[in-house]
């Protein structure tokens, strides 16, 4: 059975922004504050470091908070994660689904209608959740292009929803602007939690702000 | 059944050094010249690029030439490679063996007695072949440390052989110096083939030089 996913407030980890705290410390606090799903992402880590980081994050997650690994399907499998998130330049989604089997979750990034079409063209059950963004341009992913804006996100999210896919918005989302993001099933945050002096309080504020999605 | 491996002349690909030729073009020529095993390595490639590169290399390999993928276990599985090669900072060998199953080959780098001990401490059948090096310091892997020299390589190779593991030497090996590398089951080359004006001729020369190992 496909792993459960509550995408309401989806944290993507950033090791550098979490410093001097460890990523698991930030994740633990963020989950206490209301984060509902976590993706371990560290493009600078070796595969072994990413594996160890994923195990450490997994150890602090309560049941019901889905754990994704960015890009590294092998790490996700070995670490017993609930799912994998891939970008459009990572391994192709159909191949990833073949590797992870039917029970794990698969997320795919989509930044424009053509990229969303990739997700929609796949057999049902391949992709579970589409990461739409960036909503606003963001310093944590400077190559992600100009922001789609809330209207652009809502348009892509409507396309995903019509095909039975869930969606989350990502890119520059904070407690101050989260309420303007609509049409998606949740919001992803990186720096708004990882760089916050108090990740638990930051997550709590965000969770209150995204409550309008429900 | 474990995939067959003839490690006599083992080519590790380098995309930049192969330019302006493609990696598959260099591999095809090198195999014609006598290369017996190929490892696709490209630390700069995205996971998707590495997957596509591995498929393209696989398409030019004749039966009997084992295909390894460096580090990326997921890519190796998806591309139907014969094996994976991991460094000491990549995913741990026992975990990699669990992912790849009993039929694929697993290589592990070892640059000193402590790293070799990692391989020797694993259950029999975990690792198939140990990559020992660098023999000489090499511009293609500037972080690999000073060279072990032929005597250092032979000492590590003897330890591997005593434990039933095969070994290949890597690092700075050329047709001019390959004959001085002894005690191993084969030699790995990168620039000696990938940067050669005529990879087929370079492989043929190397194959003649390493003949003394047999």
Interface residues (C-beta under 8 A of the other chain):
Chain A: X46 X47 X48 X49 X51 X71 X72 X73 X74 X75 X77 X78 X86 X89 X90 X91 X92 X95 X96 X98 X99
Chain B: X46 X47 X48 X49 X51 X71 X72 X73 X74 X75 X77 X78 X89 X90 X91 X92 X95 X96 X98 X99
